[in-house]
């Protein structure tokens, strides 16, 4: 899904004007990117998932929100000032629960016209604030992953998504991506904010939530739990409640 506000936001990767992209992946990661414009082709994202959400805003919008104080963006702000493509924090970050709530509110907004625009703009500012706050909290001197390692870790994520119900072992992933086991596990958590096991669990639980919510799906909660990898429905219910804050049966009601 792509969201843009007329005049203040753009929605093309090749633009006459510099703009920023707030990118939220369905796998649970987000990033804040800057594109210089002038029809430059800055491929800052290796790939975008089919369920990703992108909010693109003009540089004027950003400056207005920050009262022209780009110093709060640190090195990212310096790149903006000299018109260089950049990713704030040089990597993706895990989407937090407050971010998920705001994204849901945007998607579910039933307002129209000017009220809808005001609502979405306010939520975009909230999201931007959360992104900047989280990225600025990165400890000074924290090791930054090399681009080569990021590419390999993205390859691992793609493999996991393609085989979510029959995942490769750590050894298989390590061999296929050409990255040692330690760097694979530590780098995956650093880049995506979760372990490989946690990533698989989150994707399976999200799929389960969608199936339970689908009125046309006749499968029972126990059957859906089994497909999600849970032999014990009670364990599935507990994991579901931890992730979403409510019970599976609440969606069936």
C-alpha positions, 0 to 999 in steps of 0.5 A: 500500500502506498500513501501520499498527501497531495502537494506535500507527498510524492509517490514516485521513485524517480522525481523532480523533487527530493523526497523521503520514504517511510517504509514498513515491511510486513516481516516487521521491519521499517526504514526511513530513506531519502531520495535526492530527486532530479530523476535520480535512480537511487535503489536504496531498497533491495526489494519491497514485499507485496504487503509493504506500506510506503509513505512518501513525503516531500522535503518541504513537509519534513522541514515544516514538521521539524521546523527546519531543524535537520540536525535532529536527524544526525548523519541522515540530516547531513546527507539530506543537506548535501542531497545524497541518497541515504537510509537513516541508521544505515539499516532497517529497524524492528517495527514497534507495537505503537507503530503497528497501531498507527499503521492500522489506524491509517488503514482503517480510517473511515473519514473522507475529504479534508478530515481524512487528510488531517487525520492521516497527516497527524498519524504520519507525523506520529510515525515519523516521530517514532521512527526518528526516536528509535533510530536515534536511540542507536548506541554510539559506536554500534557496529554497522553491517556491511552492504554485502552482509545485508544483501546476504541476510536479505537473501536469507529472509527471502528464503524463509518467506518462500519456505515459511512452513518448511523452513531451512535449518540454520546450517542450510541457510548459512551454506546457501547464503554464504555466511557463517552461522554466527554472523547469520544469527547475530546479523539477522537479529541486528538487521530485522530486530528478531531471531530467525525463529522469531521471524518464522513464528511471527509470519506464521502467526500473522497468517493464522490471524488472517485465516481465523479472521477470514469468514470463508475459511472453514478450518477450526482454530486447532487446524489453523494452529497445526498449520502454524506449527503448533501441535498443542492448541493451547501453546498456539493460543498463548503465543497468539495472545502475546503477539496480538493482545487478544485470543484467537476465538475473539476473531471468530466471534 
